[in-house]
Amino acid sequence: QVQLQESGPGLVKPSQMLSLTCTVSGDSITAGNYPWDWFRQPPGKGLEWMGAIGSDGSTYYSPSLKSRTSISRDTSKNQFSLQLNSVTPDDTAVYFCARGLEYWGQGTQVTVSS
């Protein structure tokens, strides 16, 4: 059973960096041929794909977020992480990590507010 769990602060101040980690169990982030993704869903809006990291470490980003987003991984901990710089209240959302579209974390609420 593949399981993903997001972790990170629930409150971030404007202009600061949002940092989240996804811990994976039941699979290796370096195996297989599928991406490990980050999504978010702002209140009252649809799901937005933010980016992904492949099993080979290649990274892919949404064009609209590319300038502010970085995805990395720690293979020793079987984790991958999201960093979003210069956040604004518009970045308030539930953030999800996923393996493709098949396995999802439960999501974590991040609020950007002073």
Beta strands, then each sheet from edge to edge (+ up, - down):
strand 1: 3-7
strand 2: 11-12
strand 3: 18-25
strand 4: 36-41
strand 5: 48-53
strand 6: 59-61
strand 7: 69-74
strand 8: 79-84
strand 9: 93-99
strand 10: 103-104
strand 11: 108-112
sheet 1: 1+ 3- 8+ 7-
sheet 2: 2+ 11+ 9- 4+ 5- 6+
sheet 3: 2+ 11+ 9- 10+
end
